[in-house]
Amino acid sequence: MTESLLDIRGISKSFGALKASDDVSLDLKQGEIHALIGPNGAGKSTLIAQIAGSLRPDSGEVWLEGRNVTHHDTVARANAGLGRTFQISSLAMEDTVLQNAVLGALGARHRVPGVWRPVMRDSDLRATAIEALREVGLEEFAHFRTADLSHGQRRQLEVAVALTLRPHVFLMDEPMAGLGAEGSAILVEFLRNLKSRAPILLVEHDMDAVFQLADRISVLVYGRIIATGSPDEIRANREVREAYLGEEDEE
Amino acid sequence: MRRETLINTVLTLGLLAVPLAAWAMDEPYTITLATKVVILALAGVGLNLALGLGGLVSLGHAMFFGIGGYAAGILASHAQSYDPIMEWPFLIEGTQSMPVIWLLAIVVSALVALATGALSLRTSGVYFIMITLAFGQMFYYFTISWPAYGGEDGLSIYVRDRFPGLNTLDPMHFFGLCFALLMLGLFIVARISRSGFGLALNAARQNEARVRAVGIEPYRLRLIAFVISGAITGLAGALYADLNRFVSPVMFSWQTSGEIMIFVILGGVARLFGPVAGAALFIILEEVLGGVSDYWHIYLGALLLIVVLFARGGLIGLLAGRNGGGGHD
């Protein structure tokens, strides 16, 4: 069995009486896409926050590449190799597309950025940034103000910034959201190739995309993982169908 | 040439031309006014690094302005009275040498910025404003109640401090010195805002979560920015003391913090030359409107209101149009 790059071990988190995460365990192995699905209010966002480091679990542990990072904050986890994209595009909107990508490349250097040398003339950073933009198809928009991009392009930029970090693990929070059919199809192809570079924990609402892409799927309902398995196993699982996929699939 | 670069050049040349013309016409008061603009602009350049690039609304920058002023005042007063600052365990005497005074102003301002910033930057928004304000007021009341250096009455510098090779008593020489420091300050801030540090600091102002997610800690960036910002404003304070040959607790008052912020807002937040344009406009208004009415601050208030409501980029923004993104290429 290959070693897990990301390993969530029995995470629990309560807000008052609400159990947002209830003994959640899941892992991510080299080369795979592990999709996390669940209806609204299932606790996906809370779980992501705990994986990314912005929220501490009440109990349980998060391991990244064999290191316990439960008590590391967002910054430390990013430096430990976790590359995340946000559900709602989280970019420096006044800056250009290229500047956003350069920021990622700058962060990947793991040191406090220098105060003296002009950053946009740093050929290494530029090359990394432009390469990432090219991969997601934004190269020709490099000098656009980020605020002037379309919604879909911002989603692409989110992914590009994550690429510049050269992470060991991707954590993607609904990268397809609001992309439209064509955009989704392109991104599906892109992620399929990306997983060989680093495995992806994919939280996604788009069921078509999930069943096309995922090597494994975990289903989160009321803070609990009710099933983990291959797309076929999940499709066949009665409990999942009742709880989540709903009556529409019943013949 | 970009339009903003053109405006900056015109401002710089204008700032040089006014005192030169005044010198030719033998009007030393105008030279003094121009020097005041230059010094206040430098104080604003310091604040602009924190406020414009970092988004840190500091209402405590009078603290650094005052520290710079008192560094000059205290060192000069000991030099004037031939009374050493301390004799044991080693002798420290007062001095009237500007480079030494500036160094002290910069170092002490930076250290105070480090300590106050480390605490206040743990908060944000209105709490940050209130904490920086509180720190400034602490210094204000401390100097009022500290009799050793004049208390409420302040300290006089009988003869302006000296700079090697220049006659600082000549208004034109002193202007040139201040102008050179303003240019140096602008150059440093321009370099910083184009650096990786500047990019990350500016991004943290726009979206903190983004900066964290790429593995950079915004707190550290802001603290560094606050320290550099405080040091520049501190240097301006030392110059201001020498301009007036007088320092008093007023330099520490929150009105002073407010005025420095007004220069930045009037001229254009996050614009390199914003504080220069703002300070110039402020002094011109003070001279012109102040001559018309004692209540000229009412007109200043109205102008500020118009700028905040209709011209967010201030004077520079109005003339140069939209900012092309944090001063980067």
Interface residues (C-beta under 8 A of the other chain):
Chain A: A52 S54 D73 T74 V75 A78 N79 R84 F86 S90 L91 A92 M93 E94 D95 T96 Q99 N100 V102 L103 G104 L106 G107 A108 H110 V112 P113 G114 V115 W116 R117 P118 V119 M120 R121 D122 L125 R145 V161 T164 L165
Chain B: R191 I192 R194 S195 G196 F197 G198 L199 A200 N202 A203 Q206 N207 A209 R210 V211 R212 A213 V214 G215 I216 E217 R220 L221 I224 I228 N323 G325 G326 H328 D329
